[in-house]
Amino acid sequence: MADVVQYRLERMVDELDDLERRGIFTRREISEIVKQRRKFEYRLKRRSPLKEDFLAYVEYETQLDALRRLRKKSVARLENENDENGATTATKKKRSRKSISDFAGVVRIVQIYRLAVTRFKGDVELWFKYLEFCRQRKNGRMKKILAQVIRFHPKVPGVWIYAAAWEFDHNLNVTGARALMQNGLRVCPNSEDLWVEYLRMELTYLNKLKARKVALGEDEGTLVRDRRVSDQKQWISENKDLFMSLDEGTGNVDGSNVENMEPEKKLDLFREQGLRVLQTIYSGAIEALPSSFILRQRFFEILDGTDLAQSEDMREEILSDMKRDFSEDPEYWDWLAKLEMTDSSSKQEMSEDIKLSQMQKAVQVYEEALKIVPSAMMFNRYTKFLMDIIDPQVGENKDLEPSGHIEHYITHLLTVYEKAESIGCLTEDIACKYISLYLQLGRLNEARKLAEKLCNGKLTDSVQLWLLRVSIEVRDVTRNSPSPSKADMLSLFELLRKILTKASISEAESLWLMALKLFANQKQYFEKLVDISLISVAKDGGGENGFSLPSAIITFVLQKDGIQHAREMYKRFLALPRPGLALYQNCIELELNLASVGNKDCLANARKLFEAALATYDQNTGLWQDYYSMETKLGTSETANGVYWRARKTLRDSAAFTALTKPL
């Protein structure tokens, strides 16, 4: 291995001498370069080199070559400034002539990449880095590398797209690019990207041919659709009666000029050819991927952005095919409705009547969709669309102020919610939005009645709905007086008890926190909540990670009644079968906070808690580390060493523990 490395380093001598002779690097810098290259070469020659070794070598050589180019420019500038008498033309040419050091860096990087892809043939990302470097440096191996990557990864669509793009853009070889795309489609007929990029390439080629004709003065316009021109033409065609020919003598019955008939009837071959290309590729794509809605959508967007002959007919054909094949898909109807709004948004100046007309068309699409696909997903998309119209800033929790047409859409949205409820498509998410709409409108009583109705119906197990209902009840109770009556508090407690006894702790986290905060100063109800929590923890466990109900209750007790009552409370929870690691850690933290100020009883309690926790979680490395850290800070060297050696003996994998801790 050393002989191979030494041989490779010796082959760099000419390059390094040239760098020193031209004043680009000093002898000390060259020594450092040799040192770094030797290190990288040894890493590449070991038994199992990693991909990171090759990439690190490439990164170093890339930065070194960039520095060389900067130094070369600086040296050339200084030589020109110091040349007082002026140099001859031959001398200037000799200085600007490229030498071995100008090529050696790129050659070495290419060689490193070649070794890397030889070892990691299956790494597509590495191949693309290799290709991208060769493309940027205009290296002559590009075509050979593309052939190799296609041979090794023919099932990767991105490889065919990259190769075709290089042929099309760099070599200007449309025939070769087309052949690559077609071969790629034979190998990967189910690739949406290949079909779309093939269409884009063909239309781009036609647009370039048309641009050439325009430059020669033989044609005008492009295949790219100009929205303003198309909108103007559409408006003129819809309002023909407003126009009258200024030269009626030479005009025909339609008012058109006879002399201009020939140019208007002239066949635009490029627009016709573009349409035929799109039809051919579109038919092949839907035959290969008949169930891909996204593919049809992307084809439609391309058609919408190009100006082709009979594009409206093709547009209607695509929409008809999509309706035939995807009429049961809510995503299709949602896209179709938003298409009405997208068409209108392309016009820069639009009156309020046109906006309302487009909104109404979108609503009609959604209404038709509900007749065909009466599903919860369809209702969810419909209501979201209406809510975006009513209040685009709904996420900011601002109260709605109905005005004008907005009031009409609010009424319609409520009707849609009622329809979803009547046919059984009201999910938890839609129900919460339904109630929230009433709250935004300031109709608290309707929201309260609706929440009560839904919580007692099919959605009785929905925790989010119960949370919304309880918050509404609290808001209703505190609306008239800041201090609720005993009857109100009893009603709220019974409401919470009804759901807290059914839902698991992990699902009802927000409800538990709300209940503890609401009844923190109500001793009678707080004790009842503790009793309910003891039953829930015994049934579901205290939780290993995330939310810990016992810890939350102990925190409330500590803030309200002090450490003694908190200690009594955590002992009640620790007596349960599965109190959870989070509870142990919370109790230990509580005791350590007091032990750090010199309370020896708290230190003894913390040790007992650690021992109890380790009896169940003896393989938890973090717990052992916390125990050892406590003994190091608050205990003695004897107790700390005792914990250290116990941990090493108990843990099956003690490497992580010993890496972070050392015996005293």
N, C-alpha and C positions, 0 to 999 in steps of 0.2 A: 504493500500500500504506500509506504514511504517513497519507494522508487517512482511510482506513478505520479505522486504529488510533486516530487522534485522535477520530474520530466516536464510536467505542465507548467511549473513555475519558470523553468529555464526557457521555455518557448515565449515567455513574456519579456525577455531581456531586451530585444530590439525595440519593443514598444516603450519600455521604461526609459531606455537610453534616449530615445527620441523626445520623450516628455521632459527629461532633464536638459537636453541640449537646446531645446526651444524655450527653456525658461518657464515652463508652465508649472512644474512642481520642483521643489527643492529635493536634495538628497535625503534629508530627514523625512520628508513627506513620502518619498518613494519607498523608504524603508518601512514606514507604517503601512503603506499599501500592500507591500509584499507580505507583511505580517498578517494583515487581515485576510488576504487571499489564501495564504497557507492554512489559516484556521478554517475558512470555508471549504477549501479543497479536502481537508481531512474529514470534515463533517459529511461531505458527499461520498467519500470513499469508505465510510464505515459499513458494517454489515447490513443495517437496515436504516438507511437515511429517511428522514421525514420530508413531507412536502414542504413544511415550513423552512427546512434547511435550504432547499432550492430557492424558495421565494425570498428568503432573507439575503441570499447571495445576489439574486437579481436586483433587489432593492438597493443593496450597497453599490453594485456596479452602475445602476441607473443614476444614482446620486453622484457617483464619481465622474461619470461621463458628462453630466450636467455641469459640474464644477469645472471640468476640463474645457468645455466650450466657453464658459464665462472667462476663465483665465486666458484662453487663447485670444478672445476679443480684447481683453485688457492689455495683453502683451503687444498685440498688433497696433493698438491705439498709441501706446507709449513709444513704440518704434517710429511711428509716423511723426509724433511730436518732437522726438529727439533728432530726427533727420533734418539738420539745418540746411545742408547743401542740396538736398533733394536727391532722391535715388533714381536710377535709370529704370526704364520700363522692364528690362530683363530682371533687375533686382527685385522689383515689386512683384513680378510674376513668380519669382523663386520663393518669396516670402509667403505669398498666398497659395502656393502649391500645397496640395494635401499630402500628408505623409502617413506612415503606418499607424501612428497613434490616433489619427482621425477615424480609422475604421475598426481598430482592434476592440474598442469597447462594445460596439454593436455586435460584432462577430462573437464576442465572448458571451454576451447576454443571450443571443440566439442559441449558442451551443448549450448553455445552462438550461434553457427552456427545452431544447431537444432531449437532453438527458432526463429532464423531469417528466415529460410526456411519455418517454419510453418506459419509465418505471411506473407512472400512474396513468395508464392509457384510459382508464374508466372515468377520470376526473374531467368532466366537460368544462367546468369553470376554469381549470388550468389551461385547457386547450384554447378557450376564448381569450385568456390573458396573453397567451403566445401569439394568437392571431392579431390581437389589437396592437401589440408591440410592433409586430412586423408591418402592420398597416400604417402606423404612425411614422415609422422610420423608413417606409417605402422599400422594404427589404425584398429581394428577388425571390425568396423562398416562399412567398405568400401562396402561390398557386399550388405548390407541392404540399404545403401544410394543410390547405383546404382539402386536397384529395385524401390526405391521411385521416383527417378528422371525420370526413364523410364515410370513409371505409370503416372506421372504428365505431362511429355513432350515427348510423343511418336512420335510427328511429327517433332522433332528437330533431324536432321541426326547426328549432332555432339555428341549427347548423346549416340547413338548406337555405334558410332566409338570409343568413349572413353571407354565404357563398354567392347567392344570386345578387345580393345588394353590392357586393364587391365587383362582380362582373359588370353590373349595370352602371354603377357610379364611377368606378376607377378605370375599368377597361373599355367602357362604352360599348360593351358587347351584349346587345339586347338578345341576340339569338342564343348565346350561351346562358344568359340569365334565365331566359324562358325555359330552356332545356333543364336547367337545374331545378327550377320551380316545379316543372311537370314531373321530373323524376322524384322530387320530394313528395308530391301529392300521390304518386303511385305507392311509395313506401309508407307514407303517413296520411292516408286519406281521411282520418278522423281529426286532423288538426285544424282548428278554427283559424289560428293565426296564419297558417300557410295559405288557406283559401283567400283570406282577406288581403294578405300582402301580395299575393299573385294578382289579384284584381287591381290593387293600388299601383303595382308596377306597370301593368298594361295600360292603364289610364294615364299614368305619368308619361309613358313613352308616346302615346298619342298626343298628349298636351305639348310635348317637346316638338313633335313634328308640326303641329299647328302653329306653335310659336315661331318656328323657322319660316313657315309660309307668311306669317304676319311680318316678320323682319324683312322678307323679300318683297313685301307689298302686294302679295297675291291673296291675302286673306285678312280677316280681322277677328278680334276677340280671342278668348281662351275657353278651355273646357271647365274652368273653375266658375262656379255659379256666383254671380254678384247679386246679393239680396236686393239691393236698391233698384237695380235694373229690372229684375224679375218682378218685383212688386209694382214698379211703374207700368210695365207691360200688362200685368194682370189688371191694374186699375183702368188702363186705357181700353182693354178689350171688354171690360164690364161696363164701360160708359161710352160706347161708340156713338150713341145718339147725340152726345154733347159736341161732337166734332163735325165740321163741314169743310168740304174741299174748297180751297181758294181759287182753283182753276177748274170750274165746272165744265168748260169746253173740252178739255183734254182728259177729264175724269170719266171713269166708268160708272156704272150704277152704284157701286159701293163707295164711290168718292176716292178711289185710289188712282194714282198716276200710272198711265199706260207705259211710260218710259221706264218706270221703276219696277214693272212687273217681272222683267227678266232677272234682275239681281235677287228679288225676293223669292223667286221660284228656284233659284240656283241650289242645287243639292249640296249640303254640307257633308262631305264624305267623312270627315273626322268625327262629327257628332253621331252619324249613322254607325260608323265602325265602333265607336265607344259603346253604343247601345248594344250592338251585337256581341261585343266582348263581355259586357256585363251579363247579358242574358245567358251566354254559354257558360260562364263561370258560375253564375247563380244556380243554374239547373244542375250542374255537376256537384255543387256544394250541398244543395238540399237533398240530392240523391245519396250522397255519402253520409250526411249528418241530418237526417230528417227530423230528429227530436231536439235540435239545438236552437233554442229561441235567441240566444245571444248572437249566434251567427247571422240570423235573419236581421236582427236589429243593427248589427254593424254594416251589413250590406245596404240596408235602408239609409243609414247615415251617410255612406259613401255616395249613394245615388242622390241624396238630398243636397250634397255639397258640390255636385258636378252638373254641368249644363249639357245634357245629351238630347238627342232627337227622341221625341215621343216619351220623354221622361215621366210625364204624368201618367201615361198608360202603364209604364213599368212600375211606377209607384203604387198604382191601384192593384196591379197584379201581386206585388209583394205583400201588400196589406191583406189582400184576399186570401193568399196562401197562409199567412200567419193566423188569420181568423179561423180558417178551416182546420189548421193543425194544433192551435194553442187556445182554442176557445174555452177550455176547461182550466187554463192556467191563470191564476189571479195576477201574476207578474205581467202577463201580456195585456190585460185590461188596464192595469195601472200605467203601463208604458203608453198605451194608446190614448188614454185620457190626458196624460201629461204632454203628449205630442201636440194636442190642440193648443196648449198653452205655449209650447216651444215655438210653434209656427208664428204665433202672435208676438212673442218676445223678440223675434228677429227684426221687427219694425221699430225704428227708433222713436218715431212720433206716433202715438196711438191715442185715440179718443177714449173716453170712459165707456161709451156705448160699445165700441169694438171689444174692449176688455171684458165687459159683461157678457157679450155674445160668445166669446171664446170660453169663458168660465161655464156658461150654460151648456155649451157643446160638451165640455169635459164632464159635467154632471150627468148629461144624458148617456155618455159612455159608461159611467159607473152604474147608472140605473139599469142599463142593459146587461151589464156584467152581473148584477145581483140576481137577475132573472135566470141567468145561465149557471152562475157559480155562487150560490148562496152560502158561502163559507165564512168562518171567523176571520181568515186571512184577508178575504175580500172586503169585509166590513172594516177591518183595521186599516187597510190602505185607503178606503173611501173616507173614513172619518179623519184620518191624518191629512188628506188632501183638503177637506173642508176646513179643518182647523188652521191649516197654513194660510188659507184665504182670509179667515176671520181675524186671526191674530198671528202674524209672522213671528212675533217676539213672545210666543206663549211660554217659552222656557224661563222668562224673567218674572213670572208670577204676577203680571200686571192685571188689574181688573179690566174687564172688557167694557167698552162704552159703545153699544150698538148705535150705528148711524147709517142711514141710507140703505144701500143694498146689503150691508153687513148683517143687518137685522133679519133680512130674508134668509141668508145662509145659516144664521144661528138657529132659526126655526127649523130649517131643513135638516140641520145636523141633529137636532133633538129628535126629529122624526126618524132619521136613520138609526139612531141609538135605540129608539123604541121598536123599530122593525127588527133589529138584531136580537133584542130581548124576546120578542114574540116568537121568532122562529128557532130560538135556542142556540144562537151563535154569539152569545155574550160571554167572552172570556174574562179572566181576571183583569187583564190590561185594559180592555175596552171598558169594562165596568168602572174601573178607577178613573178613566178619562171622562166617562159619562158623568160621574159625580163631581169631578173637578170642574167641569164646565158650568154646572149650576153654582159652584162656589165662586168661580170667576165672574159670573153674572150677578153675584150678590144675592142669590135666591137660596138662603140658608135652609129654610124650612123644606123646600123641595129636595135639596140635597140630603137632608136628614132623613126624610121619609123614604127616599130612594135607597139610601145606604141600609136602612133597617130592612127594607123589602128584599134587597139582594142578599144580605147576610143571613136572612132566614130562609132563603131559597136554595137554588142549586149551588151557589157559591159560598155555602156556609163554612167551608174549610179554607177559604182564602184569607191568609193572614194579612196581606196588604189591604184587602177590603175592610177587614176588621180594624186595622190601624187607622184607616181613613174615617171609619165610622166613629171610633172612639174620639179622634181629634175633633170631629164635627160636634159630638156630644159635649166635649169639654168647651168648645167655642160657644155652643149654645147656652151652656150653664153659666159661663162667665160673662155672657154678653150684657146681662142686666146688672149683675153685682159681682165684684171681684172675689168675694168669699162665698163659695157654694154652700147650700144648706145641707143638713144631715141626710135628707131624703135624696138630694142630688148626688152626694158622695156615695150613698148606698147603691143608687142606680148605676153609677159609673163602675163601682167595684164588682157588682154582679155581672155587668157587661164584660168586664175584663176577665173575670173568673171563668166565664163561659167558654172563652176561646183559649185561655192559658192552660186550662186543664186538658184541652184536646190537642193543641199544637205542640210540636217538639220544641226544645229550647233553641236549637239552631235556627229554626224558621221564625220563631216569635221573639227574636232578639230585640227588635225595636219596640214591640209591645211590652216586654218586661221592663225595659229602660223607662218607657213612658209611665208604666204603673208605679215603679219605685220612686220616680220623681214626683208623681202626683200624690202618693200617699206617704211620702217620707216623714211628714209631721203628724200623720194620723196613726198613733200607736196601735190602735185596735186593728185597723185594716192592714197595717204594715206587718203585724204578726201573722195575720191570715195569709198574706202574700208569701211570707217565709215558709209557712207550713205547706203551701202549694208548691213552692220551689223545692222543698225537701223531697216531696213525692216525685216531682219531675226529674230531679237529679238522680234519684234512686232508679228511676225508670230509664232515662236516656244517658246517664253519665254526666260528669262535670265538664267534659270537653278537654281534649289534649292540647289543641291549638285553637287560636281564634277567640271567640266570645266565651267567657266563663261567667255563668250566672252567679255562682257562689261568691266569686271575687267582686262582682258588682254590688251584691248585697252587703258584703263585709266593708266595702268602701263607703257605702251609705251609712252604715252603723258607726264606722270610725269617725266620720265627719260629724255625726249627730250626737253620739253617746260616749265616744272616747275609746281608748285602747282596750280597756278591760272588757267592755261589752263586745267589742270586735273580736277579742280572743275567744270569748265564750261562743260567739257565733261561728267562728271557723272551726272550732272543735266539734260543733254539731254537724257541720258538713263533712269533716274529715272522718266522722264515724260511719259515713255511708259506704257502701261497697266499692263504688268507683268515683271517687271525688275528682279525679283528673289532675294531670301534671300542672296545668295552669293555676289551679287553686293552691297547690303546694308552693309554687314559685311566688305567688302573690303573698301568701302568709309569711314565707321566709323573708321577702323584701320588707314587709311590715315590721317584723321583729328586728331585722338588721338596721333599719333606720333608727330604732331606739337604742340598739346595742352600740352603734357607732358613737353615741354621746356618753357611753360609760355604764349603761345598764347591763349588769352581768346576768340578771334573770332573763333578759331578752336574748342574750347570747346562748344561754342554755336551752331556751325554747327553740331558737333557730337550729341548734344541733339536733334536737329531737325531731324537728320537722324534716331536716335533711335525711336523718336515719329512716324516718317513716316513708319518705319519698323514694329512697334508694331500695327499700324493701320491695317496691313494685317496679321501679324504673332503674334497675341496677346496670343496664347497658346504655344509659343515656350519658354520653360523654360530657355534654354541657353541664349537666347536674353535678357530676364529679368535679369539673373545673370550678364551678361556683362554690362548691363546698371547700375545695382546697384554697381558693382565693380568700374566702372568709377566714379560714384558720390562719392563713398567712398574715392577714391584716389585723385580726382581733384576737387570735389564739396564740399558742406558743409554737416553737419549732417542733416540739415533740408531737403535738396534735396534728400539725400540718404534715409532717413526715408520715404519720400514721395514715392519714387520708390518702396521701400520694401512693404509698405501697399497697394499700387496699384497692385503690383504683386500678393499678397496674395488674394486680392479681385477679380482679373481678372482670374487667373489660376483656372481651374476646379480641377486639381490635384496639389495642392501647396506643397505637402509633400516633393518632391524632392528639391523644391526651399528653403523651410524653413530648410531642413536638412543641407544645405551648407551655408546659410546666416543667420545673426542675425541682428536685428535693432540696430542702434547706440544709 
